[in-house]
């Protein structure tokens, strides 16, 4: 599928859906739509991903099949400034795919244009209608379940998930990612956006995902959401972890981040303490040690300095750590593989 990705004023640092698709997606990206960096190319901002021109509006994008909303703003709302681009996409006969809490299919103007121009409005964040409360059975699956967890939102949990799965596959394991958010769903083609589920059913959604994936694969890496430290999003983290009942955790962090993004009056505790809090939180339901870490060092230019930051993180959690994009994911894969349950 040929797609354009909307990322106005957020590309690349706050457009994780856009960057995720560019790095891991199977879609052919023909353009990124961003009024701030129009005229540049993706490669000018993000190395080692699919390259494409950056254009100011959808009207300037090459022919494509769909427009993907590549931003996941706080609260998942639809920015009115995006409306002209969505309108243009529909008039050009393009589907529009979004992972927002705002359902495009319920927008009267978009629904009318989609019908008129024979387009689909795909809201990938919409959960199945038959979700229910968790039964507490995910811990009974035969597969070994790892969950990525974070010190905050947007610390690289999805990236770590996908890199770990590829590393495990390269090591000979039958591994699969369990997508729990809109970007993972867009990349993997299945999953449930757990944060969109009714709170009573969120753990049930995670349980369903684990049990479905475990029927087909031996090792699962569950994409983490939010953080148990987050003043707004800790609820989805708790439900996801209790529903998935993982066997082990991989802690994700962004080098240099000391406070919760967007909630700067809330400090992130020392890393070792965060790891301990996750283990203590899961202990009554599914004892799961932190067996490794993923440190996003994109903000550090020097490789030696990045390695020192990784070493400090590893010492703090007493487990192997890597930057899965900048360096080899093998140290953390080996820590997972050394678990006695992994076959």
C-alpha positions in Angstrom: 0.0 0.0 0.0 1.2 3.5 -0.9 0.6 6.0 1.9 1.2 9.5 2.9 1.7 10.2 6.6 0.4 13.3 8.3 2.8 14.6 11.0 2.3 18.4 11.2 4.6 20.3 13.5 5.7 17.1 15.3 8.1 15.4 12.9 10.2 13.5 13.9 10.5 13.8 17.7 6.8 13.8 18.6 5.4 11.8 15.7 6.1 8.3 16.9 3.5 6.6 14.7 5.0 8.2 11.6 8.6 7.2 12.6 7.4 3.7 13.6 5.9 3.1 10.1 8.9 4.6 8.4 11.2 2.3 10.3 9.2 -1.0 10.6 6.1 -0.7 8.4 5.4 -2.6 5.2 3.7 0.4 3.6 5.4 2.3 0.8 5.6 5.8 2.2 5.3 8.4 -0.7 5.4 11.5 1.5 5.3 12.9 5.0 3.0 15.9 5.4 4.5 18.4 7.8 4.2 22.1 7.4 7.2 22.8 9.6 9.8 20.8 7.7 8.3 20.9 4.1 11.0 20.8 1.4 13.2 18.4 3.4 13.4 14.7 3.1 12.9 12.1 5.9 16.5 11.2 5.7 17.5 14.8 6.7 15.9 14.1 10.1 15.8 10.3 10.7 18.6 8.0 9.5 18.2 4.4 8.5 14.5 4.4 7.8 12.4 4.5 4.6 13.1 7.9 2.9 10.4 10.1 1.4 9.9 13.8 0.6 8.3 16.0 3.2 5.5 18.2 1.8 3.4 21.0 3.3 0.0 19.6 2.6 -1.8 16.5 1.3 -2.5 18.5 -1.9 1.3 18.2 -2.7 1.6 14.5 -1.9 2.2 12.0 -4.8 -0.5 9.6 -5.8 -1.2 7.1 -3.0 -3.8 4.8 -1.5 -4.2 6.2 2.0 -3.4 9.0 4.4 -2.2 7.8 7.8 -2.5 10.1 10.8 1.1 9.8 12.1 0.8 11.7 15.3 -0.4 10.4 18.7 -1.1 13.6 20.7 -1.8 13.7 24.4 -5.4 12.6 24.8 -5.6 11.2 21.2 -7.7 14.1 19.9 -8.1 15.3 16.3 -6.5 18.7 15.6 -8.8 20.9 13.5 -5.8 22.1 11.5 -5.6 18.6 10.0 -9.1 18.8 8.6 -8.1 20.2 5.2 -5.5 17.4 4.6 -8.1 14.7 5.5 -10.6 16.4 3.3 -8.2 16.5 0.4 -7.2 12.9 0.9 -10.8 11.8 0.7 -11.6 13.9 -2.3 -8.6 12.3 -4.0 -10.1 8.8 -3.3 -7.6 7.9 -0.5 -8.6 6.0 2.5 -7.8 7.7 5.9 -6.3 5.6 8.7 -6.0 6.9 12.2 -5.2 5.7 15.7 -6.9 8.5 17.6 -9.5 8.5 20.3 -11.5 10.8 18.0 -13.3 8.3 15.6 -13.1 9.6 12.1 -15.9 7.4 11.0 -18.3 9.3 13.2 -17.3 12.7 11.8 -20.2 13.7 9.6 -18.1 15.6 7.0 -15.5 12.8 6.7 -18.2 10.1 6.5 -20.0 11.9 3.7 -16.9 12.5 1.7 -15.8 8.9 2.2 -19.1 7.6 0.9 -19.1 10.0 -2.1 -15.5 9.1 -3.1 -15.7 5.4 -2.2 -13.1 5.6 0.6 -12.7 3.9 3.9 -12.2 5.6 7.3 -10.2 3.2 9.4 -10.1 3.9 13.1 -7.5 1.3 14.3 -7.8 2.3 17.9 -11.4 1.1 18.1 -11.5 -2.1 20.3 -13.5 -5.2 19.5 -17.1 -5.1 20.8 -16.9 -8.4 22.6 -14.2 -7.6 25.2 -14.8 -8.7 28.7 -13.0 -8.6 32.1 -9.8 -10.7 32.5 -10.0 -14.2 33.8 -6.4 -14.2 35.1 -5.3 -17.0 32.7 -2.6 -15.4 30.6 0.0 -16.8 33.0 -1.0 -20.3 32.0 0.1 -20.0 28.4 3.0 -22.2 27.2 4.8 -19.3 25.6 7.4 -17.2 27.4 6.0 -13.7 27.8 8.2 -10.6 28.0 6.7 -7.1 28.4 8.4 -3.8 27.6 7.8 -1.2 30.3 8.9 2.4 30.6 9.9 5.2 32.9 7.5 7.4 30.9 5.5 7.5 27.7 7.5 7.7 24.4 10.6 6.1 25.8 10.9 3.5 23.0 8.8 0.6 24.2 7.4 -0.2 20.7 10.9 0.1 19.2 12.4 -2.2 21.8 9.5 -4.7 21.3 10.0 -4.9 17.5 13.8 -5.0 17.8 13.7 -7.7 20.4 11.3 -9.9 18.3 13.7 -9.6 15.3 16.7 -10.4 17.5 14.9 -13.4 19.0 14.0 -14.6 15.5 17.6 -14.2 14.3 18.6 -16.3 17.3 16.3 -19.1 16.2 13.3 -18.5 18.4 9.7 -18.5 17.3 9.0 -15.0 18.5 6.1 -12.6 17.9 5.2 -9.0 18.9 1.9 -8.4 20.7 0.7 -5.0 19.6 -1.2 -3.0 22.2 -1.3 0.4 20.6 -2.2 2.1 17.4 1.3 2.2 15.9 2.0 -1.4 16.6 -1.3 -2.4 15.1 -0.5 -0.4 11.9 2.9 -2.1 11.7 1.9 -5.7 12.6 -1.6 -5.7 11.1 -3.4 -6.9 14.2 -3.8 -6.2 17.9 -6.0 -4.2 20.3 -5.3 -0.6 21.4 -5.6 -1.4 25.1 -6.0 2.3 26.1 -9.2 2.5 24.2 -10.9 -0.4 26.0 -13.3 0.3 28.8 -11.2 0.3 32.0 -12.8 -2.9 33.3 -12.0 -4.7 30.0 -8.5 -3.4 29.4 -6.8 -6.3 31.3 -9.1 -8.6 29.4 -7.9 -7.2 26.1 -4.3 -7.8 27.0 -5.1 -11.3 28.2 -6.9 -12.1 24.9 -3.9 -10.8 22.9 -1.4 -13.0 24.8 -3.5 -16.1 24.6 -4.1 -15.7 20.9 -0.4 -15.1 20.1 0.7 -17.9 22.5 -1.4 -20.4 20.4 1.0 -19.7 17.5 4.3 -18.7 18.9 6.8 -19.8 21.7 8.1 -16.4 22.8 6.0 -13.2 23.0 7.1 -9.6 23.5 4.2 -7.5 24.6 4.3 -3.8 23.6 4.2 -1.7 26.7 2.0 1.4 27.2 2.5 4.4 29.4 4.2 3.9 32.8 3.2 3.1 36.3 4.8 6.4 37.2 2.6 8.5 34.9 0.0 10.7 36.6 -2.4 10.3 33.6 -1.7 7.0 32.0 -0.7 4.6 34.8 -4.1 3.0 34.6 -3.5 1.5 31.2 -0.1 0.3 32.2 -1.5 -1.5 35.2 -4.3 -3.2 33.2 -1.9 -4.2 30.5 0.6 -5.8 32.8 -2.0 -7.6 35.0 -3.8 -8.8 31.9 -0.7 -10.0 30.1 0.9 -11.6 33.2 4.5 -11.5 31.8 7.3 -13.7 32.9 9.9 -11.0 32.5 10.3 -7.3 31.9 12.5 -5.0 29.7 12.7 -1.5 31.1 12.8 1.3 28.5 14.1 4.9 29.2 15.3 7.9 27.2 18.8 9.0 28.2 18.7 12.4 30.0 15.0 12.4 30.7 14.5 13.2 34.4 10.8 14.3 34.5 7.5 13.0 33.0 7.1 14.6 29.6 4.2 17.1 29.6 4.0 16.7 33.4 7.3 18.2 34.3 6.6 18.8 38.0 6.7 15.0 38.4 10.2 13.6 38.6 11.3 10.2 37.4 12.8 8.3 40.3 16.3 6.8 40.1 16.3 4.0 37.5 17.1 1.2 39.9 14.1 2.3 42.0 11.8 2.3 38.9 12.9 -1.3 38.1 12.1 -2.3 41.6 8.7 -0.7 41.6 7.7 -2.6 38.5 8.8 -5.9 40.0 7.0 -5.1 43.3 3.8 -4.1 41.4 3.7 -7.4 39.5 4.7 -9.6 42.4 1.2 -10.5 43.7 -0.1 -11.3 40.2 2.8 -12.5 38.0 6.3 -12.3 39.5 8.5 -10.9 36.6 12.1 -9.7 37.0 13.6 -6.9 35.0 16.0 -8.9 32.8 17.2 -6.2 30.6 16.9 -2.6 29.5 16.5 -0.5 26.3 18.0 3.0 26.5 17.1 5.6 23.8 20.3 7.5 23.2 19.1 9.5 20.2 19.8 12.7 22.0 23.5 11.8 22.5 25.8 12.5 19.5 28.9 10.7 20.6 28.9 6.8 20.5 31.3 6.6 23.4 29.1 8.8 25.5 26.1 6.8 24.5 27.9 3.6 25.6 28.7 5.2 29.0 25.0 6.0 29.5 24.1 2.5 28.7 26.7 1.1 31.1 25.3 3.4 33.9 21.7 2.2 33.1 22.9 -1.4 33.2 24.5 -0.9 36.5 21.4 0.7 37.9 19.1 -2.2 37.0 21.8 -4.9 37.3 20.9 -6.3 33.9 22.1 -6.1 30.3 21.1 -2.9 28.5 21.4 -1.7 24.9 20.1 1.0 22.5 18.3 -1.4 20.1 18.5 1.1 17.2 22.0 2.4 17.7 23.7 -0.8 18.8 23.1 -4.5 18.8 20.1 -5.9 20.6 21.9 -9.2 21.3 22.8 -8.6 25.0 19.2 -8.3 26.0 18.1 -11.1 23.7 20.7 -13.3 25.4 19.3 -12.4 28.8 15.8 -13.4 27.6 17.2 -16.6 26.1 18.9 -17.5 29.4 15.6 -17.8 31.2 14.9 -21.4 31.9 11.4 -21.2 30.5 12.6 -20.2 27.0 12.9 -23.1 24.6 
